[in-house]
């Protein structure tokens, strides 16, 4: 079942921001990953069965403007604060995946009044000496596919990468990589000060992680769960980094069950 959805643009402090909205029910903010999933997918649709999903494209992704004003993850979090003000939303559940999970937790620390519940899926943001992240910024797409999918032949894998230099998706893929590098190149995919602030997350928090995440190992999920008060970590079996797309039904079921219980 596909719920109605549409893509439009909103002005966020003079920046044109692409916004996808779809579903039915109370509002939910979805913050996408470095893969730039800014088209409506089965994952968005699963969330949209119970919530009206607001899924903005971060500055520099898809057709959103404003990347020149973004220097780090904190600038991106302030952009989210401004976006929520434009949309008239507060106290909403926030679901963030990978880069979006890191952004979601920074938002929950910066403006806790805006976030009612937090779901972090294979989130970036931390550095662990004992479990370092793998390299995301590589040009070998086959290698990247093997890195982020438990099953690199999963049908969803074909949806995220241009297959050749003539693939029309190549431009958007390159834009997404540039925008990710703007906030995650140095320090690499983490905020050194984030661990000392995780105790400030005051909302109910669920952490979902692929048990075979080779990009950001599950130890990062355990660290988030250890430092966010009351947070719970759940591992998704036989699943890599791309949990919402490799295990869509399971990921959505656990997310919706958590939000329903709270």
C-alpha positions as CSV (number, residue, x, y, z in Angstrom):
1,X,0.0,0.0,0.0
2,X,1.5,3.3,-1.1
3,X,0.3,6.4,0.8
4,X,-0.1,9.7,-0.9
5,X,3.1,11.8,-0.9
6,X,4.4,15.0,-2.6
7,X,7.6,16.9,-2.9
8,X,7.7,20.7,-2.7
9,X,10.0,23.4,-1.6
10,X,10.0,25.6,1.5
11,X,12.0,28.7,2.3
12,X,14.3,28.3,5.3
13,X,16.0,31.6,6.1
14,X,16.4,32.4,2.4
15,X,17.4,28.8,1.4
16,X,15.2,26.7,-0.9
17,X,14.8,23.4,0.9
18,X,13.3,20.3,-0.8
19,X,10.7,18.7,1.4
20,X,8.9,15.4,0.8
21,X,5.7,14.9,2.8
22,X,3.5,11.8,2.8
23,X,1.5,9.5,5.0
24,X,-1.3,9.8,7.5
25,X,-1.4,10.5,11.2
26,X,0.6,12.8,13.5
27,X,3.8,14.4,12.2
28,X,7.2,12.6,12.2
29,X,10.5,14.1,11.0
30,X,12.8,11.7,9.0
31,X,16.4,12.7,8.6
32,X,18.1,10.9,5.7
33,X,21.6,9.4,5.4
34,X,24.6,10.2,3.3
35,X,23.0,8.1,0.6
36,X,20.5,10.9,0.1
37,X,17.3,8.9,0.0
38,X,15.2,11.9,-1.0
39,X,12.6,10.0,-3.1
40,X,9.7,8.2,-1.6
41,X,10.7,4.6,-0.9
42,X,9.1,1.5,0.7
43,X,10.8,2.6,4.0
44,X,9.1,6.0,3.9
45,X,5.9,4.3,3.0
46,X,6.1,2.0,6.0
47,X,6.5,4.9,8.3
48,X,3.7,6.7,6.5
49,X,1.1,4.1,7.4
50,X,1.0,5.6,10.9
51,X,2.6,9.0,10.6
52,X,2.7,12.0,8.3
53,X,6.4,11.8,7.4
54,X,8.2,15.1,6.8
55,X,11.5,14.2,5.0
56,X,13.6,17.2,4.1
57,X,16.7,17.0,1.8
58,X,19.6,18.5,3.8
59,X,21.4,21.5,2.2
60,X,23.4,20.3,-0.8
61,X,21.4,17.1,-1.2
62,X,18.9,16.7,-4.1
63,X,17.8,20.3,-5.0
64,X,18.2,21.8,-1.5
65,X,20.2,25.0,-1.4
66,X,22.4,26.4,1.4
67,X,25.4,24.1,1.5
68,X,27.7,27.2,1.4
69,X,26.4,28.1,4.8
70,X,27.1,24.7,6.3
71,X,30.5,24.0,7.9
72,X,29.8,21.3,10.4
73,X,27.1,19.1,11.9
74,X,26.0,21.9,14.2
75,X,25.2,24.2,11.3
76,X,23.1,21.4,9.9
77,X,21.3,21.0,13.3
78,X,20.5,24.7,13.4
79,X,19.1,24.4,9.9
80,X,16.8,21.7,11.2
81,X,15.7,24.0,14.1
82,X,14.8,26.7,11.5
83,X,13.1,24.2,9.3
84,X,10.8,22.9,12.1
85,X,9.9,26.6,12.9
86,X,8.9,27.1,9.3
87,X,6.8,23.9,9.4
88,X,5.3,24.9,12.8
89,X,6.4,21.6,14.3
90,X,7.6,20.9,17.8
91,X,7.6,17.9,20.1
92,X,7.7,15.5,17.2
93,X,9.3,12.0,16.9
94,X,12.6,12.2,15.0
95,X,13.9,9.2,13.1
96,X,17.4,9.5,11.7
97,X,19.5,7.1,9.7
98,X,23.3,7.1,9.5
99,X,24.3,10.7,8.9
100,X,20.7,11.6,9.7
101,X,20.9,9.7,13.0
102,X,23.9,11.8,14.0
103,X,22.0,14.9,13.0
104,X,19.0,13.7,15.0
105,X,20.9,13.3,18.3
106,X,22.6,16.7,17.8
107,X,19.2,18.2,17.4
108,X,17.8,16.5,20.5
109,X,20.7,17.9,22.5
110,X,20.5,21.4,21.0
111,X,16.7,21.8,21.2
112,X,15.2,19.1,23.4
113,X,11.8,20.7,23.3
114,X,11.5,19.9,19.6
115,X,12.0,16.2,19.9
116,X,9.5,13.9,21.6
117,X,11.1,10.6,20.7
118,X,14.3,9.6,19.1
119,X,15.0,6.6,16.8
120,X,18.7,6.3,15.7
121,X,19.4,3.8,13.0
122,X,23.1,2.8,12.4
123,X,24.0,6.4,13.4
124,X,27.3,8.1,12.7
125,X,28.6,10.6,15.2
126,X,31.0,8.7,17.5
127,X,34.6,7.7,17.3
128,X,35.7,4.4,19.0
129,X,39.3,3.4,18.9
130,X,38.4,-0.2,19.4
131,X,35.8,-0.2,16.6
132,X,36.8,2.3,13.9
133,X,34.5,3.1,11.0
134,X,35.4,2.0,7.5
135,X,36.0,4.5,4.7
136,X,32.8,5.8,3.2
137,X,34.4,8.2,0.6
138,X,35.5,5.6,-2.0
139,X,35.0,5.6,-5.7
140,X,34.6,1.8,-6.2
141,X,30.9,1.4,-6.1
142,X,31.0,-2.4,-6.0
143,X,33.2,-2.3,-3.0
144,X,31.0,0.3,-1.4
145,X,28.0,-1.9,-2.0
146,X,29.7,-4.8,-0.3
147,X,30.6,-2.5,2.6
148,X,27.1,-1.3,3.4
149,X,24.9,-4.2,2.6
150,X,24.9,-7.6,4.3
151,X,23.8,-9.0,1.0
152,X,25.3,-6.8,-1.8
153,X,22.9,-8.5,-4.3
154,X,19.9,-7.3,-2.3
155,X,17.4,-5.6,-4.7
156,X,17.7,-2.4,-2.7
157,X,21.4,-2.2,-3.5
158,X,20.7,-1.3,-7.1
159,X,18.6,1.7,-6.0
160,X,21.4,3.6,-4.3
161,X,24.3,3.7,-6.7
162,X,24.8,4.9,-10.3
163,X,25.7,1.9,-12.4
164,X,27.9,3.7,-14.9
165,X,29.2,7.2,-15.8
166,X,26.1,7.7,-18.0
167,X,23.7,6.8,-15.2
168,X,21.4,9.9,-14.7
169,X,21.7,9.3,-10.9
170,X,25.4,10.1,-11.0
171,X,25.0,13.8,-10.5
172,X,22.8,13.5,-7.5
173,X,25.1,10.9,-6.0
174,X,28.1,13.2,-6.4
175,X,26.1,16.1,-4.8
176,X,25.3,13.8,-1.9
177,X,28.9,12.9,-1.4
178,X,30.0,16.5,-1.6
179,X,27.4,17.6,1.0
180,X,28.3,14.7,3.3
181,X,32.0,15.6,3.1
182,X,31.2,19.1,4.1
183,X,30.1,18.0,7.6
184,X,31.9,14.6,7.9
185,X,35.3,14.7,6.3
186,X,37.4,16.1,9.2
187,X,36.7,14.9,11.8
188,X,35.6,11.8,10.0
189,X,31.9,11.1,10.5
190,X,32.0,12.1,14.2
191,X,31.7,15.0,16.6
192,X,34.6,14.7,19.2
193,X,32.5,16.6,21.8
194,X,29.3,14.5,21.3
195,X,29.9,11.8,24.0
196,X,30.1,14.4,26.8
197,X,26.7,15.7,25.8
198,X,24.7,12.5,25.3
199,X,23.4,12.6,28.9
200,X,21.4,15.7,27.8
201,X,19.1,13.6,25.5
202,X,16.0,13.5,27.6
203,X,13.5,11.8,25.4
204,X,12.7,8.1,25.0
205,X,15.3,6.7,22.6
206,X,15.5,3.5,20.5
207,X,18.7,2.5,18.7
208,X,18.5,0.1,15.8
209,X,21.6,-1.4,14.3
210,X,22.4,-4.0,11.6
211,X,24.3,-6.8,13.3
212,X,26.6,-7.0,10.2
213,X,27.1,-3.2,9.8
214,X,30.6,-3.1,8.4
215,X,30.7,0.6,7.9
216,X,29.8,1.7,11.5
217,X,30.2,-1.4,13.7
218,X,27.4,-2.3,16.2
219,X,29.8,-1.2,19.0
220,X,28.8,2.4,18.2
221,X,25.2,1.5,18.9
222,X,26.2,0.0,22.2
223,X,28.1,3.2,23.1
224,X,25.0,5.3,22.2
225,X,22.8,3.1,24.4
226,X,25.3,3.3,27.2
227,X,25.5,7.1,27.3
228,X,21.9,8.1,26.4
229,X,19.7,7.8,29.5
230,X,17.2,5.0,29.2
231,X,18.1,4.2,25.6
232,X,17.6,0.7,24.3
233,X,19.7,-1.0,21.6
234,X,18.1,-3.6,19.3
235,X,20.2,-5.5,16.6
236,X,18.6,-6.4,13.3
237,X,19.8,-9.9,12.3
238,X,21.6,-10.6,9.0
239,X,21.5,-6.9,8.2
240,X,24.2,-4.4,7.1
241,X,24.4,-0.6,7.4
242,X,21.4,0.0,5.1
243,X,18.9,-1.3,7.6
244,X,15.9,0.7,6.5
245,X,16.3,-0.7,3.0
246,X,17.7,-4.1,3.5
247,X,15.3,-5.0,6.4
248,X,12.5,-2.5,5.7
249,X,9.7,-4.4,7.3
250,X,11.6,-5.3,10.5
251,X,13.1,-1.9,10.9
252,X,9.7,-0.2,10.4
253,X,7.9,-2.6,12.7
254,X,10.4,-2.0,15.5
255,X,10.3,1.8,15.0
256,X,6.5,2.0,14.9
257,X,6.1,-0.4,17.9
258,X,8.5,1.8,19.9
259,X,6.6,5.0,19.0
260,X,3.3,3.4,19.7
261,X,4.4,2.2,23.2
262,X,5.6,5.6,24.3
